[in-house]
Amino acid sequence: MRMLLVTAGSRGDVEPFAVLARQAQAAGHAVRLMLPDNSGVDVAGLATVSLGVDYSGLIQQQGVSLAAVLRSYRSVVRPAMRQVLIGSARAALDVVPDVLVAHPKILSAPLIAGGLGIPFVWVELVPVMTPTAAFPAAGTITRNLGPFNRLTYQVAAGGAAMFRQDLSDVARMVGGQGSARPPASATLMPISPAILPRPADWPPSVHLTGPWRAAAAGVMPDEVSGFISEGGFVYAGFGSMAAGDPVARAREVIGGIRAAGSRALLATGLGGLALPPDVAGADVLVTTSVPHDAVLPRAEAAVHHGGIGTVQAATAAGTVSVVVPFIADQPFWGARLHADGLGPAPIRRRALTSPRLADALGQVGQYRPAVREAARAMAAEDGPAAALAVLEGLHR
């Protein structure tokens, strides 16, 4: 079976696709993975195609705020999105896959599938496309609107209108029935039911598989290994969230962790944290990144932005999350964890202070039993295998 997997975004958008690609390749399928440049994800041994867009570079240049996106829409966002849409169509014409597996940012996926006469599958890393009355679409609001929650999913559906001309160009490229937009044959959500219980009103074509995580632990730098071996530390990292003042943020984070009586392991990522020299000390270690699967199980708590990748990594490790959301789906996950009894109430980015963080860290103990129970449930999941079974079922 020939598979084309196409994803767009930062590391958290790429890593699950790489895991699925390895699973499919190991099962004997011919897999091509199309991904952004410089994602930081290990794709050794996989057949890859460049999407021609460097999302990590864009984040470092302009940050992650909505204001920055709006300012650079014509000069940066629109050209990058055109490259994504046209590039994915070209890759599909080159590979002619039996199935197309696409991130929701690949708005051209239905057109490509229609033109080539093949099934396509959405990969909803977070719930933004499949309507439900159970909760609002991630990235919209966090307040439960009951039956009106379904209306919030129209936000994602309306995104295609902004790139109408680019999509028309894709339709001409793929020919055939390229103007048709067939529905997805399936939707895969690499999310654990321990974190997001399946709503009763989702159709059977939606599969909550459990996370797609690499099986092997990452390599831990010696200085990190030495630091955590002494015990009693809190992990803090905000991934690619380069927004606001990273120095001021690190000052508050370190102050809060110290006030809670712990040492601090800070991961600077793409600029979310930067150590102020005057608060450095033997109880603080700063590194660019850490292998979550090796570090989080030993942390007293994890302070992070609430991206689904980090949420699932921390929960699978049995580690309570203190979420400081920045944008998009992050407030959704912070609210979900708190509502489900898996963590303290999230702290808004602009409201992050040492006392607030210390207070949240002081609550961690009461959530630990529930998080460890969720970790036990997640240990029994095999998300990549479940996802591959769905894809193979489409080709029978």
C-alpha positions as CSV (number, residue, x, y, z in Angstrom):
1,M,0.0,0.0,0.0
2,R,1.4,3.4,-1.0
3,M,0.8,6.1,1.6
4,L,1.4,9.8,1.5
5,L,1.5,11.5,4.9
6,V,1.5,15.3,4.8
7,T,1.8,17.5,7.8
8,A,2.4,21.2,8.5
9,G,3.3,23.2,11.6
10,S,6.0,23.0,14.3
11,R,7.5,19.9,16.0
12,G,4.3,18.9,17.7
13,D,2.6,18.7,14.3
14,V,5.4,16.6,12.8
15,E,6.4,14.1,15.4
16,P,3.1,12.1,15.5
17,F,3.2,11.8,11.7
18,A,6.8,10.5,11.8
19,V,5.8,7.9,14.4
20,L,2.9,6.7,12.2
21,A,5.2,6.7,9.1
22,R,7.6,4.4,10.9
23,Q,4.8,2.1,12.0
24,A,3.4,1.8,8.5
25,Q,6.9,1.3,7.0
26,A,7.7,-1.4,9.5
27,A,4.5,-3.2,8.4
28,G,5.7,-3.3,4.8
29,H,3.9,-0.3,3.3
30,A,5.6,2.2,0.9
31,V,5.4,5.5,2.9
32,R,6.3,9.0,1.9
33,L,6.3,11.7,4.6
34,M,5.9,15.3,3.5
35,L,6.9,17.7,6.3
36,P,8.2,21.2,7.0
37,D,11.9,22.1,7.0
38,N,13.9,22.1,10.2
39,S,11.2,20.6,12.4
40,G,13.7,19.1,14.8
41,V,12.1,15.6,14.4
42,D,14.2,12.6,13.8
43,V,13.1,11.2,10.3
44,A,16.2,9.1,9.7
45,G,15.3,6.0,7.6
46,L,12.0,7.5,6.3
47,A,11.4,8.6,2.7
48,T,10.6,12.3,3.1
49,V,9.7,15.3,0.9
50,S,10.1,18.9,1.9
51,L,7.0,21.0,2.2
52,G,9.1,24.0,1.4
53,V,8.1,25.9,4.6
54,D,10.2,26.4,7.8
55,Y,7.6,26.9,10.5
56,S,10.2,26.9,13.3
57,G,12.0,29.7,11.5
58,L,8.8,31.7,11.1
59,I,8.1,31.3,14.8
60,Q,11.6,32.5,15.7
61,Q,11.2,35.5,13.4
62,Q,7.8,36.7,14.4
63,G,6.6,34.8,17.5
64,V,3.3,33.1,17.9
65,S,0.9,36.0,18.7
66,L,-2.3,36.5,16.6
67,A,-1.2,40.1,16.1
68,A,2.0,39.0,14.4
69,V,0.1,36.6,12.2
70,L,-2.3,39.4,11.1
71,R,0.6,41.8,10.4
72,S,2.4,39.3,8.2
73,Y,-0.6,37.7,6.5
74,R,0.2,39.1,3.0
75,S,3.9,38.9,3.2
76,V,4.4,35.6,5.1
77,V,1.3,33.6,6.0
78,R,-0.4,33.7,2.5
79,P,2.7,32.8,0.5
80,A,3.6,30.0,3.0
81,M,0.1,28.6,2.8
82,R,0.1,28.6,-0.9
83,Q,3.4,26.7,-0.9
84,V,1.7,24.1,1.5
85,L,-1.3,23.7,-0.7
86,I,0.4,23.6,-4.1
87,G,3.4,21.6,-2.7
88,S,1.2,18.8,-1.3
89,A,-0.6,18.5,-4.6
90,R,2.6,18.1,-6.5
91,A,3.8,15.5,-4.1
92,A,0.6,13.5,-4.5
93,L,0.8,13.7,-8.3
94,D,4.4,12.4,-8.0
95,V,3.6,9.5,-5.6
96,V,0.1,8.7,-6.7
97,P,-0.7,7.1,-3.3
98,D,-3.4,4.6,-2.4
99,V,-4.3,6.8,0.5
100,L,-3.6,10.4,1.5
101,V,-3.2,11.1,5.3
102,A,-3.3,14.8,6.0
103,H,-3.0,17.4,8.8
104,P,-6.0,19.8,8.9
105,K,-3.8,22.6,7.6
106,I,-3.6,20.7,4.3
107,L,-6.8,22.3,3.0
108,S,-6.1,20.9,-0.4
109,A,-6.4,17.3,0.7
110,P,-10.1,16.8,-0.4
111,L,-9.3,18.2,-3.8
112,I,-6.3,16.0,-4.2
113,A,-8.2,12.9,-3.2
114,G,-11.0,13.8,-5.6
115,G,-8.7,14.4,-8.5
116,L,-6.7,11.2,-8.0
117,G,-9.8,9.1,-7.0
118,I,-8.3,7.9,-3.7
119,P,-9.5,7.9,-0.1
120,F,-8.1,10.5,2.3
121,V,-7.9,10.6,6.0
122,W,-7.8,13.6,8.3
123,V,-5.5,13.6,11.3
124,E,-7.0,15.8,14.0
125,L,-4.2,16.3,16.4
126,V,-6.7,18.3,18.4
127,P,-10.5,18.4,18.1
128,V,-11.1,21.2,15.7
129,M,-13.1,19.7,12.7
130,T,-15.4,17.0,14.1
131,P,-18.4,18.8,15.7
132,T,-19.8,17.6,19.0
133,A,-22.1,19.0,21.6
134,A,-19.8,17.7,24.4
135,F,-17.2,20.6,24.2
136,P,-16.3,23.6,22.0
137,A,-13.7,23.3,19.2
138,A,-10.2,23.6,20.6
139,G,-8.8,27.1,20.0
140,T,-12.2,28.9,20.1
141,I,-13.5,29.2,23.7
142,T,-13.2,27.2,26.8
143,R,-16.7,27.8,28.2
144,N,-19.1,24.9,27.6
145,L,-22.1,26.1,25.4
146,G,-24.0,22.8,25.5
147,P,-25.7,22.1,22.2
148,F,-24.3,25.3,20.8
149,N,-20.8,23.9,21.1
150,R,-21.3,22.4,17.6
151,L,-21.4,25.9,16.1
152,T,-17.8,26.6,17.2
153,Y,-16.5,24.0,14.7
154,Q,-17.6,26.2,11.8
155,V,-14.5,28.3,12.5
156,A,-12.2,25.7,11.1
157,A,-14.5,25.0,8.2
158,G,-14.4,28.7,7.2
159,G,-10.6,28.8,6.9
160,A,-10.7,27.5,3.3
161,A,-12.4,30.7,2.1
162,M,-9.2,32.7,2.8
163,F,-7.3,30.6,0.2
164,R,-10.0,30.2,-2.4
165,Q,-7.7,31.1,-5.3
166,D,-4.9,28.8,-4.2
167,L,-7.4,25.9,-3.9
168,S,-8.7,26.6,-7.4
169,D,-5.2,26.3,-8.7
170,V,-4.9,23.0,-6.9
171,A,-8.1,21.8,-8.6
172,R,-6.7,22.6,-12.0
173,M,-3.4,20.8,-11.2
174,V,-5.0,17.5,-10.1
175,G,-7.5,17.5,-13.0
176,G,-10.1,14.8,-13.3
177,Q,-12.7,15.4,-10.6
178,G,-10.4,17.9,-8.9
179,S,-13.3,20.3,-8.3
180,A,-15.0,17.7,-6.2
181,R,-14.4,17.6,-2.4
182,P,-15.2,14.1,-1.2
183,P,-15.6,13.6,2.5
184,A,-12.8,12.0,4.5
185,S,-12.9,8.2,4.6
186,A,-11.9,8.4,8.3
187,T,-10.6,10.8,10.9
188,L,-7.8,9.8,13.2
189,M,-7.3,11.5,16.5
190,P,-4.0,10.6,18.2
191,I,-5.4,11.4,21.6
192,S,-5.9,9.2,24.7
193,P,-9.5,8.6,25.9
194,A,-7.9,9.0,29.4
195,I,-7.5,12.7,28.6
196,L,-10.4,13.3,26.2
197,P,-13.3,10.8,26.6
198,R,-15.0,10.0,23.3
199,P,-18.2,12.0,22.8
200,A,-21.3,10.0,22.1
201,D,-22.2,12.0,19.0
202,W,-19.0,11.5,17.0
203,P,-19.6,9.3,13.9
204,P,-18.1,5.8,13.7
205,S,-15.6,7.1,11.1
206,V,-13.8,9.1,13.9
207,H,-11.1,7.0,15.7
208,L,-9.7,8.1,19.0
209,T,-6.6,6.0,18.8
210,G,-4.4,7.0,21.7
211,P,-1.2,9.1,21.2
212,W,1.4,8.3,18.6
213,R,4.6,8.3,20.6
214,A,8.0,7.0,19.8
215,A,8.7,3.8,21.8
216,A,12.4,4.5,22.7
217,A,13.5,7.1,25.3
218,G,15.5,10.0,24.1
219,V,19.1,10.6,24.9
220,M,19.6,12.7,28.0
221,P,22.6,15.1,28.2
222,D,24.9,14.3,31.1
223,E,24.2,17.6,32.9
224,V,20.5,17.0,32.8
225,S,21.0,13.4,34.0
226,G,23.1,14.6,36.9
227,F,20.6,17.3,37.9
228,I,17.5,15.1,38.0
229,S,19.3,12.3,39.8
230,E,19.4,14.6,42.8
231,G,15.6,14.5,42.9
232,G,13.2,17.2,43.9
233,F,12.8,19.2,40.6
234,V,10.0,20.8,38.6
235,Y,10.2,20.8,34.8
236,A,9.3,24.0,33.0
237,G,9.2,24.5,29.2
238,F,7.1,26.3,26.7
239,G,8.2,24.6,23.5
240,S,7.9,26.9,20.5
241,M,6.0,29.6,22.3
242,A,8.2,32.6,21.5
243,A,5.9,35.4,22.8
244,G,6.1,38.2,25.3
245,D,9.2,38.6,27.5
246,P,11.0,35.3,28.0
247,V,13.3,36.8,30.7
248,A,10.5,38.1,32.8
249,R,8.6,34.9,32.4
250,A,11.6,32.8,33.5
251,R,12.0,35.0,36.6
252,E,8.4,34.3,37.6
253,V,8.7,30.6,36.9
254,I,11.9,30.2,38.9
255,G,10.5,32.3,41.7
256,G,7.3,30.1,41.9
257,I,9.3,26.9,41.8
258,R,11.6,28.1,44.5
259,A,8.7,29.3,46.6
260,A,7.2,25.8,46.3
261,G,10.4,24.3,47.7
262,S,11.7,22.7,44.5
263,R,14.6,23.0,42.0
264,A,13.9,24.1,38.4
265,L,14.8,22.4,35.2
266,L,14.1,25.0,32.4
267,A,13.9,24.1,28.7
268,T,14.2,27.3,26.7
269,G,12.8,25.8,23.4
270,L,12.4,28.3,20.6
271,G,12.5,31.3,23.1
272,G,9.7,30.8,25.6
273,L,12.1,31.1,28.5
274,A,15.5,32.9,29.0
275,L,17.4,32.8,32.3
276,P,17.9,36.2,34.1
277,P,21.5,36.1,35.3
278,D,20.5,37.5,38.7
279,V,18.3,34.5,39.6
280,A,20.7,31.8,38.4
281,G,21.8,29.3,41.1
282,A,22.7,25.7,41.7
283,D,19.0,24.9,42.0
284,V,18.4,25.9,38.4
285,L,19.5,24.1,35.3
286,V,18.8,25.6,31.8
287,T,18.9,23.5,28.6
288,T,17.4,23.9,25.2
289,S,15.2,20.8,25.3
290,V,14.9,17.5,27.1
291,P,13.5,14.0,26.2
292,H,10.1,14.2,27.9
293,D,9.8,10.4,28.2
294,A,13.1,10.3,30.2
295,V,12.7,13.4,32.3
296,L,9.0,13.8,33.1
297,P,8.5,10.6,35.0
298,R,11.0,11.9,37.6
299,A,9.6,15.4,37.8
300,E,7.4,16.6,40.7
301,A,5.3,18.6,38.2
302,A,5.5,19.9,34.7
303,V,4.9,23.6,34.0
304,H,4.2,24.0,30.3
305,H,2.1,25.7,27.6
306,G,-0.5,23.0,27.3
307,G,0.2,21.7,23.8
308,I,-1.4,18.3,23.3
309,G,2.0,16.6,22.8
310,T,3.3,17.8,26.2
311,V,-0.1,17.2,27.9
312,Q,0.0,13.6,26.8
313,A,3.7,13.1,27.6
314,A,3.3,14.5,31.1
315,T,0.1,12.5,31.8
316,A,1.6,9.3,30.4
317,A,4.5,9.9,32.8
318,G,2.2,10.2,35.8
319,T,3.2,13.8,36.2
320,V,0.8,16.6,37.0
321,S,0.7,19.5,34.6
322,V,0.5,23.1,35.5
323,V,-0.6,24.7,32.2
324,V,0.2,28.3,31.2
325,P,-1.6,28.5,27.8
326,F,-0.5,30.9,25.1
327,I,-2.6,30.4,22.0
328,A,-4.8,28.0,19.9
329,D,-5.8,24.7,21.6
330,Q,-3.7,25.3,24.7
331,P,-6.4,27.0,26.8
332,F,-8.7,24.1,25.8
333,W,-6.3,21.5,27.2
334,G,-5.6,23.5,30.3
335,A,-9.4,23.7,31.0
336,R,-9.9,20.0,30.1
337,L,-7.3,18.8,32.6
338,H,-8.7,20.9,35.4
339,A,-12.3,19.9,34.7
340,D,-11.4,16.2,34.6
341,G,-9.5,16.5,37.9
342,L,-6.1,16.0,36.3
343,G,-4.5,19.3,37.2
344,P,-4.8,22.7,38.8
345,A,-6.7,25.5,37.0
346,P,-4.5,26.9,34.2
347,I,-2.7,30.2,34.7
348,R,-3.1,32.7,31.8
349,R,0.2,33.7,30.3
350,R,-0.2,37.4,31.1
351,A,-1.2,36.5,34.7
352,L,1.8,34.3,35.4
353,T,3.4,35.3,38.7
354,S,5.6,33.6,41.2
355,P,2.9,33.5,43.9
356,R,0.3,32.1,41.4
357,L,2.6,29.4,40.2
358,A,3.7,28.5,43.8
359,D,0.0,28.2,44.7
360,A,-0.7,25.9,41.7
361,L,2.4,23.8,42.5
362,G,1.1,23.5,46.1
363,Q,-2.0,21.8,44.7
364,V,-0.2,19.2,42.7
365,G,-0.4,16.5,45.3
366,Q,-4.2,16.3,45.2
367,Y,-4.2,15.6,41.5
368,R,-1.4,13.0,41.5
369,P,-3.6,9.9,42.1
370,A,-5.9,10.7,39.2
371,V,-3.0,11.4,36.8
372,R,-1.3,8.2,37.8
373,E,-4.5,6.3,37.1
374,A,-4.7,8.0,33.6
375,A,-1.0,7.0,33.1
376,R,-1.9,3.3,33.7
377,A,-4.7,3.5,31.2
378,M,-2.4,5.1,28.6
379,A,0.2,2.4,29.1
380,A,-2.2,-0.1,27.6
381,E,-2.8,2.0,24.4
382,D,-1.0,1.5,21.1
383,G,-2.0,4.5,19.1
384,P,0.2,3.9,16.0
385,A,-1.0,0.3,15.7
386,A,-4.7,1.4,16.0
387,A,-4.2,4.1,13.4
388,L,-2.5,1.8,11.0
389,A,-5.3,-0.8,11.3
390,V,-7.8,1.9,10.2
391,L,-5.6,2.9,7.2
392,E,-5.2,-0.8,6.1
393,G,-9.0,-1.3,6.4
394,L,-9.5,1.4,3.7
395,H,-7.5,-0.7,1.2
396,R,-9.2,-4.0,1.6
